[in-house]
Amino acid sequence: MTKLGQWLWGLALLGSAWAALALGPLGPRVPPPCRQVLLPLPVYLLVAFGCYSLATVGYRLATFNDCEEAAAELREHIGAARADLRRRGLRF
Amino acid sequence: MATATDQVVGFGLVAFSLVLFVYYTIWIIILPFIDSDHGIHQYFLPREYAVIIPVAAGLLLLLFIGIFIAIVMWKSRKPVKKSD
């Protein structure tokens, strides 16, 4: 089975479990506070995943290692290559 | 080392998402188990908003992404050549 198939299968399982507990026949047997937590659970998981993604992006942005000398060296190479190509007749 | 701006923005994002996560978790998961006469409930909107606000924000996000894609595609049209 492909990865997509696995993900969809897992989502379908969890989704049907949630639907059975929250919307389906077992509804009234769940104690009221648990019911109140259960109903918004998909939205909660989505928001939690969004927060995790945002935090990961922010953290990797903050801890990224710039290489100043490599950047300067690359700019130099680019300038030299441009001058060389311009000399050989290529118009930018 | 990332530049100072990058670090500020990055850690700011981390702090913001942490605050958001904690607030939302308390709202959805913890509050139903606290008696309704406790003072903490005054800091949280009624429960319907806990679903309406993220759904509305998600739809807005999709709208902006769609508008962005439309603008980029519009700008990258090639002019149609007329052949006489």
Backbone of each chain as nested JSON, in Angstrom:
{
  "chains": [
    {"id": "A", "residues": [
      {"number": 1, "name": "MET", "atoms": {"N": [0.852, -1.206, 0.0], "CA": [0.0, 0.0, 0.0], "C": [0.879, 1.245, 0.0]}},
      {"number": 2, "name": "THR", "atoms": {"N": [0.484, 2.277, -0.732], "CA": [1.286, 3.5, -0.786], "C": [1.167, 4.267, 0.534]}},
      {"number": 3, "name": "LYS", "atoms": {"N": [2.09, 5.244, 0.681], "CA": [2.061, 6.06, 1.895], "C": [0.741, 6.813, 1.993]}},
      {"number": 4, "name": "LEU", "atoms": {"N": [0.29, 7.348, 0.848], "CA": [-0.977, 8.08, 0.852], "C": [-2.099, 7.173, 1.325]}},
      {"number": 5, "name": "GLY", "atoms": {"N": [-2.085, 5.915, 0.8], "CA": [-3.097, 4.965, 1.222], "C": [-3.055, 4.723, 2.71]}},
      {"number": 6, "name": "GLN", "atoms": {"N": [-1.847, 4.607, 3.26], "CA": [-1.723, 4.377, 4.704], "C": [-2.274, 5.551, 5.499]}},
      {"number": 7, "name": "TRP", "atoms": {"N": [-1.907, 6.773, 5.071], "CA": [-2.394, 7.953, 5.784], "C": [-3.909, 8.037, 5.73]}},
      {"number": 8, "name": "LEU", "atoms": {"N": [-4.473, 7.804, 4.513], "CA": [-5.926, 7.893, 4.375], "C": [-6.616, 6.816, 5.211]}},
      {"number": 9, "name": "TRP", "atoms": {"N": [-6.003, 5.634, 5.234], "CA": [-6.579, 4.548, 6.017], "C": [-6.599, 4.901, 7.51]}},
      {"number": 10, "name": "GLY", "atoms": {"N": [-5.462, 5.408, 8.001], "CA": [-5.402, 5.819, 9.403], "C": [-6.396, 6.913, 9.719]}},
      {"number": 11, "name": "LEU", "atoms": {"N": [-6.477, 7.925, 8.811], "CA": [-7.433, 9.011, 9.018], "C": [-8.859, 8.486, 9.044]}},
      {"number": 12, "name": "ALA", "atoms": {"N": [-9.162, 7.555, 8.129], "CA": [-10.521, 7.006, 8.083], "C": [-10.842, 6.268, 9.385]}},
      {"number": 13, "name": "LEU", "atoms": {"N": [-9.874, 5.507, 9.894], "CA": [-10.093, 4.778, 11.15], "C": [-10.371, 5.741, 12.301]}},
      {"number": 14, "name": "LEU", "atoms": {"N": [-9.459, 6.729, 12.456], "CA": [-9.638, 7.676, 13.554], "C": [-10.929, 8.463, 13.387]}},
      {"number": 15, "name": "GLY", "atoms": {"N": [-11.218, 8.851, 12.138], "CA": [-12.43, 9.624, 11.887], "C": [-13.686, 8.846, 12.22]}},
      {"number": 16, "name": "SER", "atoms": {"N": [-13.702, 7.575, 11.857], "CA": [-14.905, 6.797, 12.162], "C": [-15.014, 6.521, 13.655]}},
      {"number": 17, "name": "ALA", "atoms": {"N": [-13.865, 6.339, 14.339], "CA": [-13.916, 6.168, 15.797], "C": [-14.504, 7.412, 16.438]}},
      {"number": 18, "name": "TRP", "atoms": {"N": [-14.024, 8.586, 15.995], "CA": [-14.532, 9.835, 16.55], "C": [-16.018, 10.0, 16.264]}},
      {"number": 19, "name": "ALA", "atoms": {"N": [-16.407, 9.714, 15.009], "CA": [-17.814, 9.892, 14.639], "C": [-18.709, 8.96, 15.444]}},
      {"number": 20, "name": "ALA", "atoms": {"N": [-18.232, 7.716, 15.638], "CA": [-19.042, 6.766, 16.396], "C": [-19.24, 7.239, 17.831]}},
      {"number": 21, "name": "LEU", "atoms": {"N": [-18.158, 7.776, 18.432], "CA": [-18.277, 8.205, 19.819], "C": [-19.032, 9.514, 19.949]}},
      {"number": 22, "name": "ALA", "atoms": {"N": [-18.765, 10.458, 19.047], "CA": [-19.301, 11.801, 19.251], "C": [-20.681, 11.982, 18.642]}},
      {"number": 23, "name": "LEU", "atoms": {"N": [-20.895, 11.435, 17.436], "CA": [-22.156, 11.697, 16.749], "C": [-23.082, 10.49, 16.753]}},
      {"number": 24, "name": "GLY", "atoms": {"N": [-22.511, 9.311, 17.021], "CA": [-23.256, 8.1, 16.727], "C": [-24.04, 7.578, 17.918]}},
      {"number": 25, "name": "PRO", "atoms": {"N": [-24.284, 6.277, 17.876], "CA": [-25.189, 5.673, 18.852], "C": [-24.657, 5.701, 20.279]}},
      {"number": 26, "name": "LEU", "atoms": {"N": [-23.301, 5.717, 20.454], "CA": [-22.783, 5.672, 21.818], "C": [-22.837, 7.02, 22.507]}},
      {"number": 27, "name": "GLY", "atoms": {"N": [-23.332, 8.045, 21.787], "CA": [-23.246, 9.414, 22.284], "C": [-23.635, 9.605, 23.74]}},
      {"number": 28, "name": "PRO", "atoms": {"N": [-24.884, 9.351, 24.065], "CA": [-25.342, 9.691, 25.423], "C": [-24.651, 8.886, 26.523]}},
      {"number": 29, "name": "ARG", "atoms": {"N": [-23.918, 7.801, 26.166], "CA": [-23.314, 7.011, 27.238], "C": [-21.996, 7.593, 27.713]}},
      {"number": 30, "name": "VAL", "atoms": {"N": [-21.435, 8.555, 26.935], "CA": [-20.186, 9.189, 27.357], "C": [-20.525, 10.268, 28.386]}},
      {"number": 31, "name": "PRO", "atoms": {"N": [-19.769, 10.377, 29.495], "CA": [-20.068, 11.421, 30.498], "C": [-19.975, 12.817, 29.894]}},
      {"number": 32, "name": "PRO", "atoms": {"N": [-20.804, 13.767, 30.331], "CA": [-20.925, 15.09, 29.697], "C": [-19.615, 15.849, 29.514]}},
      {"number": 33, "name": "PRO", "atoms": {"N": [-18.72, 15.967, 30.512], "CA": [-17.503, 16.736, 30.239], "C": [-16.665, 16.088, 29.142]}},
      {"number": 34, "name": "CYS", "atoms": {"N": [-16.571, 14.738, 29.121], "CA": [-15.802, 14.081, 28.074], "C": [-16.415, 14.352, 26.715]}},
      {"number": 35, "name": "ARG", "atoms": {"N": [-17.747, 14.4, 26.672], "CA": [-18.415, 14.7, 25.425], "C": [-18.041, 16.08, 24.924]}},
      {"number": 36, "name": "GLN", "atoms": {"N": [-17.983, 17.041, 25.877], "CA": [-17.625, 18.406, 25.508], "C": [-16.211, 18.5, 24.975]}},
      {"number": 37, "name": "VAL", "atoms": {"N": [-15.315, 17.643, 25.461], "CA": [-13.951, 17.624, 24.941], "C": [-13.907, 16.912, 23.605]}},
      {"number": 38, "name": "LEU", "atoms": {"N": [-14.717, 15.852, 23.467], "CA": [-14.625, 15.004, 22.28], "C": [-15.087, 15.718, 21.014]}},
      {"number": 39, "name": "LEU", "atoms": {"N": [-16.169, 16.531, 21.136], "CA": [-16.747, 17.095, 19.924], "C": [-15.804, 17.99, 19.13]}},
      {"number": 40, "name": "PRO", "atoms": {"N": [-15.072, 18.948, 19.765], "CA": [-14.185, 19.772, 18.939], "C": [-12.843, 19.116, 18.652]}},
      {"number": 41, "name": "LEU", "atoms": {"N": [-12.672, 17.839, 18.975], "CA": [-11.337, 17.23, 18.898], "C": [-10.663, 17.332, 17.534]}},
      {"number": 42, "name": "PRO", "atoms": {"N": [-11.347, 17.121, 16.397], "CA": [-10.655, 17.275, 15.102], "C": [-10.099, 18.671, 14.891]}},
      {"number": 43, "name": "VAL", "atoms": {"N": [-10.909, 19.703, 15.231], "CA": [-10.428, 21.074, 15.085], "C": [-9.238, 21.305, 16.002]}},
      {"number": 44, "name": "TYR", "atoms": {"N": [-9.316, 20.738, 17.222], "CA": [-8.213, 20.917, 18.164], "C": [-6.925, 20.321, 17.616]}},
      {"number": 45, "name": "LEU", "atoms": {"N": [-7.022, 19.097, 17.05], "CA": [-5.821, 18.451, 16.517], "C": [-5.248, 19.254, 15.356]}},
      {"number": 46, "name": "LEU", "atoms": {"N": [-6.138, 19.82, 14.532], "CA": [-5.673, 20.637, 13.409], "C": [-4.926, 21.869, 13.905]}},
      {"number": 47, "name": "VAL", "atoms": {"N": [-5.499, 22.542, 14.904], "CA": [-4.856, 23.737, 15.454], "C": [-3.532, 23.37, 16.111]}},
      {"number": 48, "name": "ALA", "atoms": {"N": [-3.506, 22.232, 16.835], "CA": [-2.266, 21.803, 17.481], "C": [-1.184, 21.53, 16.441]}},
      {"number": 49, "name": "PHE", "atoms": {"N": [-1.579, 20.873, 15.339], "CA": [-0.622, 20.609, 14.279], "C": [-0.125, 21.901, 13.663]}},
      {"number": 50, "name": "GLY", "atoms": {"N": [-1.033, 22.886, 13.469], "CA": [-0.622, 24.179, 12.938], "C": [0.361, 24.868, 13.857]}},
      {"number": 51, "name": "CYS", "atoms": {"N": [0.107, 24.82, 15.178], "CA": [1.028, 25.437, 16.132], "C": [2.389, 24.762, 16.078]}},
      {"number": 52, "name": "TYR", "atoms": {"N": [2.394, 23.425, 15.975], "CA": [3.656, 22.702, 15.907], "C": [4.434, 23.096, 14.659]}},
      {"number": 53, "name": "SER", "atoms": {"N": [3.735, 23.205, 13.509], "CA": [4.416, 23.592, 12.276], "C": [5.011, 24.98, 12.405]}},
      {"number": 54, "name": "LEU", "atoms": {"N": [4.22, 25.919, 12.952], "CA": [4.701, 27.292, 13.097], "C": [5.927, 27.336, 13.995]}},
      {"number": 55, "name": "ALA", "atoms": {"N": [5.877, 26.591, 15.116], "CA": [7.007, 26.58, 16.038], "C": [8.247, 25.976, 15.373]}},
      {"number": 56, "name": "THR", "atoms": {"N": [8.064, 24.909, 14.587], "CA": [9.202, 24.286, 13.915], "C": [9.84, 25.246, 12.92]}},
      {"number": 57, "name": "VAL", "atoms": {"N": [8.987, 25.924, 12.118], "CA": [9.511, 26.883, 11.147], "C": [10.284, 27.979, 11.87]}},
      {"number": 58, "name": "GLY", "atoms": {"N": [9.683, 28.526, 12.946], "CA": [10.338, 29.594, 13.689], "C": [11.654, 29.141, 14.294]}},
      {"number": 59, "name": "TYR", "atoms": {"N": [11.662, 27.957, 14.882], "CA": [12.874, 27.47, 15.537], "C": [13.985, 27.245, 14.519]}},
      {"number": 60, "name": "ARG", "atoms": {"N": [13.629, 26.64, 13.365], "CA": [14.678, 26.385, 12.379], "C": [15.17, 27.678, 11.761]}},
      {"number": 61, "name": "LEU", "atoms": {"N": [14.271, 28.683, 11.656], "CA": [14.712, 29.984, 11.173], "C": [15.707, 30.598, 12.142]}},
      {"number": 62, "name": "ALA", "atoms": {"N": [15.439, 30.482, 13.45], "CA": [16.297, 31.118, 14.441], "C": [17.633, 30.41, 14.582]}},
      {"number": 63, "name": "THR", "atoms": {"N": [17.681, 29.084, 14.318], "CA": [18.929, 28.361, 14.561], "C": [19.664, 28.018, 13.287]}},
      {"number": 64, "name": "PHE", "atoms": {"N": [19.25, 28.659, 12.168], "CA": [19.919, 28.349, 10.913], "C": [21.33, 28.895, 10.924]}},
      {"number": 65, "name": "ASN", "atoms": {"N": [22.299, 28.13, 10.368], "CA": [23.678, 28.603, 10.366], "C": [24.016, 29.311, 9.068]}},
      {"number": 66, "name": "ASP", "atoms": {"N": [24.107, 30.642, 9.143], "CA": [24.583, 31.382, 7.965], "C": [26.062, 31.142, 7.777]}},
      {"number": 67, "name": "CYS", "atoms": {"N": [26.527, 31.098, 6.516], "CA": [27.964, 31.035, 6.274], "C": [28.34, 32.288, 5.517]}},
      {"number": 68, "name": "GLU", "atoms": {"N": [28.794, 33.313, 6.265], "CA": [29.051, 34.607, 5.635], "C": [30.144, 34.521, 4.581]}},
      {"number": 69, "name": "GLU", "atoms": {"N": [31.27, 33.806, 4.91], "CA": [32.382, 33.774, 3.957], "C": [31.982, 33.034, 2.692]}},
      {"number": 70, "name": "ALA", "atoms": {"N": [31.233, 31.94, 2.856], "CA": [30.806, 31.191, 1.671], "C": [29.899, 32.05, 0.797]}},
      {"number": 71, "name": "ALA", "atoms": {"N": [29.015, 32.863, 1.426], "CA": [28.123, 33.723, 0.651], "C": [28.923, 34.765, -0.122]}},
      {"number": 72, "name": "ALA", "atoms": {"N": [29.926, 35.39, 0.555], "CA": [30.741, 36.404, -0.124], "C": [31.512, 35.788, -1.275]}},
      {"number": 73, "name": "GLU", "atoms": {"N": [32.063, 34.583, -1.033], "CA": [32.827, 33.9, -2.072], "C": [31.946, 33.583, -3.274]}},
      {"number": 74, "name": "LEU", "atoms": {"N": [30.693, 33.151, -2.994], "CA": [29.763, 32.827, -4.077], "C": [29.425, 34.061, -4.889]}},
      {"number": 75, "name": "ARG", "atoms": {"N": [29.215, 35.204, -4.194], "CA": [28.919, 36.447, -4.921], "C": [30.065, 36.811, -5.838]}},
      {"number": 76, "name": "GLU", "atoms": {"N": [31.307, 36.615, -5.306], "CA": [32.49, 36.898, -6.118], "C": [32.516, 36.028, -7.366]}},
      {"number": 77, "name": "HIS", "atoms": {"N": [32.264, 34.723, -7.192], "CA": [32.246, 33.802, -8.335], "C": [31.223, 34.222, -9.37]}},
      {"number": 78, "name": "ILE", "atoms": {"N": [30.021, 34.621, -8.876], "CA": [28.953, 35.017, -9.793], "C": [29.383, 36.238, -10.588]}},
      {"number": 79, "name": "GLY", "atoms": {"N": [29.986, 37.224, -9.885], "CA": [30.443, 38.422, -10.581], "C": [31.474, 38.091, -11.639]}},
      {"number": 80, "name": "ALA", "atoms": {"N": [32.42, 37.217, -11.295], "CA": [33.463, 36.85, -12.254], "C": [32.865, 36.132, -13.461]}},
      {"number": 81, "name": "ALA", "atoms": {"N": [31.901, 35.225, -13.195], "CA": [31.277, 34.489, -14.29], "C": [30.513, 35.425, -15.216]}},
      {"number": 82, "name": "ARG", "atoms": {"N": [29.808, 36.406, -14.62], "CA": [29.072, 37.379, -15.444], "C": [30.009, 38.159, -16.337]}},
      {"number": 83, "name": "ALA", "atoms": {"N": [31.105, 38.648, -15.724], "CA": [32.056, 39.443, -16.521], "C": [32.611, 38.608, -17.659]}},
      {"number": 84, "name": "ASP", "atoms": {"N": [32.923, 37.349, -17.362], "CA": [33.483, 36.481, -18.368], "C": [32.508, 36.266, -19.527]}},
      {"number": 85, "name": "LEU", "atoms": {"N": [31.236, 35.966, -19.181], "CA": [30.24, 35.722, -20.22], "C": [29.972, 36.98, -21.023]}},
      {"number": 86, "name": "ARG", "atoms": {"N": [29.951, 38.137, -20.328], "CA": [29.712, 39.394, -21.048], "C": [30.813, 39.637, -22.049]}},
      {"number": 87, "name": "ARG", "atoms": {"N": [32.074, 39.29, -21.618], "CA": [33.195, 39.461, -22.528], "C": [33.043, 38.571, -23.748]}},
      {"number": 88, "name": "ARG", "atoms": {"N": [32.491, 37.379, -23.553], "CA": [32.331, 36.484, -24.697], "C": [31.102, 36.803, -25.531]}},
      {"number": 89, "name": "GLY", "atoms": {"N": [30.341, 37.817, -25.164], "CA": [29.291, 38.268, -26.06], "C": [27.875, 37.956, -25.616]}},
      {"number": 90, "name": "LEU", "atoms": {"N": [27.656, 37.256, -24.486], "CA": [26.293, 36.928, -24.081], "C": [25.66, 38.151, -23.427]}},
      {"number": 91, "name": "ARG", "atoms": {"N": [24.502, 38.599, -23.927], "CA": [23.859, 39.777, -23.36], "C": [22.89, 39.356, -22.254]}},
      {"number": 92, "name": "PHE", "atoms": {"N": [22.928, 40.097, -21.126], "CA": [21.988, 39.781, -20.03], "C": [20.725, 40.603, -20.166]}}
    ]},
    {"id": "B", "residues": [
      {"number": 1, "name": "MET", "atoms": {"N": [25.697, 31.161, 12.706], "CA": [24.633, 31.82, 13.49], "C": [23.721, 32.612, 12.574]}},
      {"number": 2, "name": "ALA", "atoms": {"N": [22.411, 32.522, 12.761], "CA": [21.481, 33.325, 11.966], "C": [21.58, 34.783, 12.39]}},
      {"number": 3, "name": "THR", "atoms": {"N": [21.139, 35.682, 11.506], "CA": [21.187, 37.109, 11.841], "C": [20.265, 37.395, 13.027]}},
      {"number": 4, "name": "ALA", "atoms": {"N": [20.492, 38.574, 13.651], "CA": [19.716, 38.919, 14.85], "C": [18.225, 38.997, 14.534]}},
      {"number": 5, "name": "THR", "atoms": {"N": [17.889, 39.603, 13.359], "CA": [16.468, 39.692, 12.985], "C": [15.863, 38.304, 12.875]}},
      {"number": 6, "name": "ASP", "atoms": {"N": [16.615, 37.394, 12.198], "CA": [16.111, 36.035, 12.038], "C": [15.85, 35.392, 13.383]}},
      {"number": 7, "name": "GLN", "atoms": {"N": [16.789, 35.598, 14.32], "CA": [16.621, 34.963, 15.622], "C": [15.41, 35.525, 16.347]}},
      {"number": 8, "name": "VAL", "atoms": {"N": [15.254, 36.861, 16.289], "CA": [14.111, 37.484, 16.971], "C": [12.804, 36.968, 16.382]}},
      {"number": 9, "name": "VAL", "atoms": {"N": [12.718, 37.009, 15.05], "CA": [11.484, 36.541, 14.396], "C": [11.238, 35.067, 14.698]}},
      {"number": 10, "name": "GLY", "atoms": {"N": [12.311, 34.262, 14.603], "CA": [12.165, 32.825, 14.819], "C": [11.667, 32.507, 16.214]}},
      {"number": 11, "name": "PHE", "atoms": {"N": [12.361, 33.045, 17.222], "CA": [11.942, 32.735, 18.587], "C": [10.6, 33.386, 18.916]}},
      {"number": 12, "name": "GLY", "atoms": {"N": [10.309, 34.53, 18.262], "CA": [8.988, 35.121, 18.43], "C": [7.896, 34.19, 17.949]}},
      {"number": 13, "name": "LEU", "atoms": {"N": [8.124, 33.572, 16.793], "CA": [7.163, 32.598, 16.276], "C": [6.983, 31.44, 17.246]}},
      {"number": 14, "name": "VAL", "atoms": {"N": [8.113, 30.947, 17.798], "CA": [8.032, 29.831, 18.735], "C": [7.197, 30.229, 19.95]}},
      {"number": 15, "name": "ALA", "atoms": {"N": [7.481, 31.411, 20.512], "CA": [6.752, 31.868, 21.698], "C": [5.274, 32.031, 21.38]}},
      {"number": 16, "name": "PHE", "atoms": {"N": [4.972, 32.648, 20.221], "CA": [3.573, 32.871, 19.847], "C": [2.822, 31.556, 19.71]}},
      {"number": 17, "name": "SER", "atoms": {"N": [3.419, 30.582, 19.016], "CA": [2.706, 29.328, 18.834], "C": [2.576, 28.572, 20.149]}},
      {"number": 18, "name": "LEU", "atoms": {"N": [3.552, 28.743, 21.059], "CA": [3.442, 28.1, 22.367], "C": [2.272, 28.678, 23.149]}},
      {"number": 19, "name": "VAL", "atoms": {"N": [2.18, 30.027, 23.172], "CA": [1.077, 30.685, 23.888], "C": [-0.262, 30.233, 23.308]}},
      {"number": 20, "name": "LEU", "atoms": {"N": [-0.337, 30.251, 21.976], "CA": [-1.577, 29.852, 21.315], "C": [-1.959, 28.424, 21.675]}},
      {"number": 21, "name": "PHE", "atoms": {"N": [-0.962, 27.527, 21.664], "CA": [-1.232, 26.13, 21.957], "C": [-1.734, 25.951, 23.388]}},
      {"number": 22, "name": "VAL", "atoms": {"N": [-1.061, 26.621, 24.334], "CA": [-1.455, 26.465, 25.737], "C": [-2.862, 26.998, 25.956]}},
      {"number": 23, "name": "TYR", "atoms": {"N": [-3.143, 28.214, 25.403], "CA": [-4.475, 28.805, 25.578], "C": [-5.541, 27.894, 24.991]}},
      {"number": 24, "name": "TYR", "atoms": {"N": [-5.316, 27.419, 23.762], "CA": [-6.311, 26.592, 23.106], "C": [-6.504, 25.264, 23.812]}},
      {"number": 25, "name": "THR", "atoms": {"N": [-5.387, 24.696, 24.32], "CA": [-5.518, 23.424, 25.039], "C": [-6.352, 23.595, 26.296]}},
      {"number": 26, "name": "ILE", "atoms": {"N": [-6.058, 24.67, 27.06], "CA": [-6.85, 24.908, 28.266], "C": [-8.317, 25.087, 27.898]}},
      {"number": 27, "name": "TRP", "atoms": {"N": [-8.56, 25.865, 26.831], "CA": [-9.929, 26.159, 26.431], "C": [-10.704, 24.888, 26.119]}},
      {"number": 28, "name": "ILE", "atoms": {"N": [-10.086, 24.025, 25.277], "CA": [-10.837, 22.87, 24.769], "C": [-10.813, 21.709, 25.742]}},
      {"number": 29, "name": "ILE", "atoms": {"N": [-9.643, 21.433, 26.338], "CA": [-9.506, 20.166, 27.055], "C": [-9.682, 20.327, 28.559]}},
      {"number": 30, "name": "ILE", "atoms": {"N": [-9.227, 21.447, 29.111], "CA": [-9.208, 21.545, 30.572], "C": [-10.502, 22.135, 31.104]}},
      {"number": 31, "name": "LEU", "atoms": {"N": [-11.034, 23.177, 30.419], "CA": [-12.186, 23.885, 30.962], "C": [-13.413, 23.022, 31.247]}},
      {"number": 32, "name": "PRO", "atoms": {"N": [-13.752, 22.039, 30.368], "CA": [-14.958, 21.249, 30.673], "C": [-14.888, 20.541, 32.017]}},
      {"number": 33, "name": "PHE", "atoms": {"N": [-13.689, 20.33, 32.549], "CA": [-13.582, 19.612, 33.815], "C": [-13.529, 20.549, 35.01]}},
      {"number": 34, "name": "ILE", "atoms": {"N": [-13.674, 21.858, 34.762], "CA": [-13.642, 22.819, 35.873], "C": [-15.055, 23.325, 36.096]}},
      {"number": 35, "name": "ASP", "atoms": {"N": [-15.478, 23.436, 37.369], "CA": [-16.832, 23.891, 37.693], "C": [-17.109, 25.252, 37.077]}},
      {"number": 36, "name": "SER", "atoms": {"N": [-18.348, 25.463, 36.663], "CA": [-18.659, 26.682, 35.929], "C": [-18.669, 27.922, 36.812]}},
      {"number": 37, "name": "ASP", "atoms": {"N": [-18.486, 27.777, 38.139], "CA": [-18.456, 28.999, 38.956], "C": [-17.028, 29.401, 39.299]}},
      {"number": 38, "name": "HIS", "atoms": {"N": [-16.03, 28.702, 38.719], "CA": [-14.632, 29.067, 38.945], "C": [-14.295, 30.328, 38.161]}},
      {"number": 39, "name": "GLY", "atoms": {"N": [-13.367, 31.143, 38.713], "CA": [-13.069, 32.424, 38.079], "C": [-12.362, 32.324, 36.751]}},
      {"number": 40, "name": "ILE", "atoms": {"N": [-11.789, 31.142, 36.435], "CA": [-10.963, 31.06, 35.238], "C": [-11.797, 31.19, 33.972]}},
      {"number": 41, "name": "HIS", "atoms": {"N": [-13.102, 30.864, 34.062], "CA": [-13.947, 30.877, 32.868], "C": [-14.099, 32.257, 32.267]}},
      {"number": 42, "name": "GLN", "atoms": {"N": [-13.841, 33.318, 33.082], "CA": [-14.03, 34.66, 32.548], "C": [-12.965, 35.017, 31.507]}},
      {"number": 43, "name": "TYR", "atoms": {"N": [-11.859, 34.248, 31.479], "CA": [-10.812, 34.566, 30.515], "C": [-11.018, 33.895, 29.172]}},
      {"number": 44, "name": "PHE", "atoms": {"N": [-12.089, 33.126, 29.059], "CA": [-12.299, 32.373, 27.824], "C": [-13.667, 32.678, 27.255]}},
      {"number": 45, "name": "LEU", "atoms": {"N": [-13.71, 32.801, 25.905], "CA": [-14.973, 33.034, 25.214], "C": [-15.851, 31.788, 25.324]}},
      {"number": 46, "name": "PRO", "atoms": {"N": [-17.149, 31.941, 24.992], "CA": [-18.012, 30.752, 24.96], "C": [-17.467, 29.689, 24.017]}},
      {"number": 47, "name": "ARG", "atoms": {"N": [-17.793, 28.439, 24.3], "CA": [-17.133, 27.325, 23.633], "C": [-17.336, 27.254, 22.131]}},
      {"number": 48, "name": "GLU", "atoms": {"N": [-18.469, 27.821, 21.641], "CA": [-18.689, 27.726, 20.198], "C": [-17.559, 28.414, 19.447]}},
      {"number": 49, "name": "TYR", "atoms": {"N": [-17.027, 29.516, 20.037], "CA": [-15.975, 30.262, 19.344], "C": [-14.702, 29.454, 19.192]}},
      {"number": 50, "name": "ALA", "atoms": {"N": [-14.539, 28.426, 20.052], "CA": [-13.331, 27.604, 19.944], "C": [-13.305, 26.816, 18.65]}},
      {"number": 51, "name": "VAL", "atoms": {"N": [-14.479, 26.633, 18.035], "CA": [-14.524, 25.952, 16.737], "C": [-14.657, 26.967, 15.607]}},
      {"number": 52, "name": "ILE", "atoms": {"N": [-15.496, 28.014, 15.842], "CA": [-15.775, 28.964, 14.766], "C": [-14.519, 29.725, 14.37]}},
      {"number": 53, "name": "ILE", "atoms": {"N": [-13.727, 30.182, 15.379], "CA": [-12.577, 31.031, 15.057], "C": [-11.531, 30.284, 14.227]}},
      {"number": 54, "name": "PRO", "atoms": {"N": [-11.101, 29.057, 14.601], "CA": [-10.118, 28.382, 13.731], "C": [-10.657, 28.055, 12.344]}},
      {"number": 55, "name": "VAL", "atoms": {"N": [-11.942, 27.664, 12.267], "CA": [-12.489, 27.346, 10.938], "C": [-12.507, 28.59, 10.066]}},
      {"number": 56, "name": "ALA", "atoms": {"N": [-12.943, 29.731, 10.638], "CA": [-12.965, 30.98, 9.871], "C": [-11.556, 31.391, 9.458]}},
      {"number": 57, "name": "ALA", "atoms": {"N": [-10.594, 31.245, 10.405], "CA": [-9.215, 31.6, 10.077], "C": [-8.664, 30.711, 8.973]}},
      {"number": 58, "name": "GLY", "atoms": {"N": [-9.01, 29.419, 9.016], "CA": [-8.56, 28.508, 7.971], "C": [-9.128, 28.877, 6.617]}},
      {"number": 59, "name": "LEU", "atoms": {"N": [-10.426, 29.237, 6.591], "CA": [-11.03, 29.635, 5.319], "C": [-10.386, 30.909, 4.782]}},
      {"number": 60, "name": "LEU", "atoms": {"N": [-10.107, 31.871, 5.685], "CA": [-9.43, 33.102, 5.281], "C": [-8.062, 32.8, 4.679]}},
      {"number": 61, "name": "LEU", "atoms": {"N": [-7.35, 31.86, 5.359], "CA": [-6.029, 31.493, 4.852], "C": [-6.119, 30.921, 3.448]}},
      {"number": 62, "name": "LEU", "atoms": {"N": [-7.085, 30.017, 3.236], "CA": [-7.266, 29.442, 1.909], "C": [-7.596, 30.535, 0.891]}},
      {"number": 63, "name": "LEU", "atoms": {"N": [-8.424, 31.506, 1.33], "CA": [-8.777, 32.598, 0.429], "C": [-7.544, 33.373, -0.005]}},
      {"number": 64, "name": "PHE", "atoms": {"N": [-6.661, 33.705, 0.979], "CA": [-5.482, 34.483, 0.633], "C": [-4.537, 33.698, -0.26]}},
      {"number": 65, "name": "ILE", "atoms": {"N": [-4.402, 32.39, 0.031], "CA": [-3.551, 31.573, -0.825], "C": [-4.092, 31.548, -2.247]}},
      {"number": 66, "name": "GLY", "atoms": {"N": [-5.421, 31.4, -2.383], "CA": [-6.028, 31.386, -3.701], "C": [-5.827, 32.694, -4.438]}},
      {"number": 67, "name": "ILE", "atoms": {"N": [-5.988, 33.817, -3.719], "CA": [-5.79, 35.124, -4.35], "C": [-4.345, 35.274, -4.789]}},
      {"number": 68, "name": "PHE", "atoms": {"N": [-3.404, 34.829, -3.919], "CA": [-1.993, 34.932, -4.271], "C": [-1.687, 34.146, -5.542]}},
      {"number": 69, "name": "ILE", "atoms": {"N": [-2.192, 32.908, -5.609], "CA": [-1.949, 32.085, -6.79], "C": [-2.548, 32.738, -8.025]}},
      {"number": 70, "name": "ALA", "atoms": {"N": [-3.767, 33.297, -7.877], "CA": [-4.411, 33.934, -9.021], "C": [-3.578, 35.117, -9.514]}},
      {"number": 71, "name": "ILE", "atoms": {"N": [-3.047, 35.932, -8.581], "CA": [-2.26, 37.098, -8.975], "C": [-0.997, 36.655, -9.7]}},
      {"number": 72, "name": "VAL", "atoms": {"N": [-0.306, 35.643, -9.139], "CA": [0.937, 35.196, -9.755], "C": [0.68, 34.642, -11.15]}},
      {"number": 73, "name": "MET", "atoms": {"N": [-0.404, 33.849, -11.294], "CA": [-0.706, 33.299, -12.618], "C": [-1.087, 34.401, -13.593]}},
      {"number": 74, "name": "TRP", "atoms": {"N": [-1.822, 35.424, -13.09], "CA": [-2.214, 36.529, -13.966], "C": [-0.984, 37.255, -14.484]}},
      {"number": 75, "name": "LYS", "atoms": {"N": [-0.011, 37.484, -13.56], "CA": [1.151, 38.26, -13.952], "C": [2.038, 37.499, -14.923]}},
      {"number": 76, "name": "SER", "atoms": {"N": [2.009, 36.152, -14.884], "CA": [2.928, 35.409, -15.733], "C": [2.294, 34.999, -17.045]}},
      {"number": 77, "name": "ARG", "atoms": {"N": [1.168, 35.662, -17.422], "CA": [0.6, 35.382, -18.745], "C": [1.584, 35.838, -19.812]}},
      {"number": 78, "name": "LYS", "atoms": {"N": [1.737, 35.019, -20.861], "CA": [2.531, 35.499, -21.991], "C": [1.579, 36.213, -22.941]}},
      {"number": 79, "name": "PRO", "atoms": {"N": [2.02, 37.375, -23.524], "CA": [1.14, 38.057, -24.479], "C": [0.92, 37.18, -25.713]}},
      {"number": 80, "name": "VAL", "atoms": {"N": [-0.355, 37.119, -26.178], "CA": [-0.663, 36.244, -27.324], "C": [-0.198, 36.931, -28.593]}},
      {"number": 81, "name": "LYS", "atoms": {"N": [0.586, 36.211, -29.404], "CA": [1.096, 36.838, -30.636], "C": [0.007, 36.77, -31.695]}},
      {"number": 82, "name": "LYS", "atoms": {"N": [-0.204, 37.914, -32.35], "CA": [-1.166, 37.923, -33.462], "C": [-0.401, 37.605, -34.737]}},
      {"number": 83, "name": "SER", "atoms": {"N": [-0.906, 36.671, -35.528], "CA": [-0.24, 36.382, -36.806], "C": [-1.093, 36.94, -37.927]}},
      {"number": 84, "name": "ASP", "atoms": {"N": [-0.462, 37.742, -38.795], "CA": [-1.22, 38.39, -39.88], "C": [-1.363, 37.449, -41.056]}}
    ]}
  ]
}
